[in-house]
Amino acid sequence: MNNAQLNELKQRYVANGAASPATQFADRAENAEVWDADGKRFIDFAGGIGVLNIGHRHPKVVEAVKAQLDKVMHTCQTVMPYEGYVRVAEKLSQIVPVRGHAKVMLANSGAEALENAVKVARAATGKTNVICFDGGYHGRTFMTMAMNGKVNPYQTDFGPMPGTVFRAPYPVPYHGVSEDEALRGLKMALRTDANPKDTAAIILEPVLGEGGFYAASPSFLKAIREICDEHGILMIVDEVQSGFGRTGKMFAIEHSGVEPDIMTMAKSMADGMPISAVVGTDKTMDASGANSLGGTYTGSPVSCAATLAVLEVFEEEKILEKSQALGDKLAKRFATWQQQFECIDNARNMGAMAAFELVSDKANHTPNADLAGALCKKARENGLILLSCGMYANTIRFLMPVTIEDDVLEEGLGIIENLLTELVGSKSTASA
């Protein structure tokens, strides 16, 4: 079927809230390229929203999935466990930088991981409150919607959210929130809303994902660790988008040296297969009763096989080094653009987790969401999949596969540069 036929089916049968606004349908993909149902090629700078750090259909992952399909597809690991689940748990316990010996539970999605992290924290502490941060994104289930630091579109139509979720400022100096102000806000929340004796966890992304790709400084993360230790609160770090090599390390928290009590992860963990994990210190993870964690499909044999293959690829192909090298290339290009275009400001990256702001006034950091929307729309028309994000919808984020070929990367960046010139003109064209 072609795009037009598939769009007709989408409009007729897919719920509006779940339907993609895109009119192209993916038919096949390879590394950083996708071809739609009409045969048109696209360069993928979105990576399935950070799921494809080692590219579409990495051969080693495809091979592992096919081999697993010939053995066991499903038993439910609580009914009859299998090797893949415990091997993934072993591997994650060895690489995830939580305090002490780590234990693992597997789930299906980032939201499920966060839900279970809260369950574990409440069981381990006997407390109920959780504190999250402005701009944070944790999922679309009810508890994670309540934890999100952005109301629209995630909470808008769905009525009251679960209680005992409180919020503090996230440090984004570019938008006027200093690290000191963020810490003051957190301490005030503990004083005015979330009594420490009733607070189970402080949950944050070390680099905001949907909130705009802003990284918390090592000093801020260390301060959170100290506050948690002072009050007997668990520190939960959400690495769903920033984990598995996006920032040049396996996990973004490693840039700070801070060890949380619990970490969550998903997305690029299995190169497109659905799986997530909650990893925490053993006493914390063992706090809840037998059969209190899990689900029918959690840690499926096929997804576990994909995860084990992904971890092998990281070692064999030096993915972390490639991530850092890609980040360096993007940073260099962004610096040029920031000089070339009046609309680009605050270019930033941690490894290949890279972004810049589109603004109408650099001096006042005035967000230009309309330009971001126009750029992403025109990029799609010109064969480039590009995403915006951020509290002000003006951040252009880059989540292309770390394994992207140099010529494909350059082609995609060239499309952006040409479109920016078309949309706003460069300093050189403006002066001419």
HELIX and SHEET records of a PDB file:
HELIX    1   1 ASN A    3  TYR A   13  1                                  11    
HELIX    2   2 GLY A   47  GLY A   50  1                                   4    
HELIX    3   3 PRO A   59  LEU A   69  1                                  11    
HELIX    4   4 GLU A   83  ILE A   95  1                                  13    
HELIX    5   5 GLY A  110  THR A  125  1                                  16    
HELIX    6   6 PHE A  142  MET A  147  1                                   6    
HELIX    7   7 PRO A  173  HIS A  175  5                                   3    
HELIX    8   8 GLU A  179  THR A  192  1                                  14    
HELIX    9   9 PRO A  196  ASP A  198  5                                   3    
HELIX   10  10 PRO A  218  HIS A  231  1                                  14    
HELIX   11  11 ALA A  252  HIS A  255  5                                   4    
HELIX   12  12 LYS A  267  MET A  269  5                                   3    
HELIX   13  13 ASP A  282  MET A  285  1                                   4    
HELIX   14  14 PRO A  301  GLU A  316  1                                  16    
HELIX   15  15 ILE A  319  GLN A  340  1                                  22    
HELIX   16  16 ALA A  369  GLU A  381  1                                  13    
HELIX   17  17 ASP A  406  VAL A  424  1                                  19    
HELIX   18  18 LYS A  427  SER A  431  1                                   5    
SHEET    1   A 4 ALA A  26  GLU A  30  0                                        
SHEET    2   A 4 GLU A  33  ASP A  36 -1                                        
SHEET    3   A 4 ARG A  41  ASP A  44 -1                                        
SHEET    4   A 4 LEU A 384  ILE A 385  1                                        
SHEET    1   B 7 ALA A 102  ALA A 107  0                                        
SHEET    2   B 7 SER A 276  THR A 281 -1                                        
SHEET    3   B 7 ILE A 262  MET A 265 -1                                        
SHEET    4   B 7 LEU A 234  ASP A 238  1                                        
SHEET    5   B 7 THR A 199  LEU A 204  1                                        
SHEET    6   B 7 ASN A 129  PHE A 133  1                                        
SHEET    7   B 7 VAL A 165  ALA A 168  1                                        
SHEET    1   C 3 ILE A 344  MET A 350  0                                        
SHEET    2   C 3 MET A 353  ASP A 361 -1                                        
SHEET    3   C 3 THR A 366  PRO A 367 -1                                        
SHEET    1   D 4 ILE A 344  MET A 350  0                                        
SHEET    2   D 4 MET A 353  ASP A 361 -1                                        
SHEET    3   D 4 THR A 395  PHE A 398 -1                                        
SHEET    4   D 4 LEU A 387  CYS A 389 -1                                        
END                                                                             
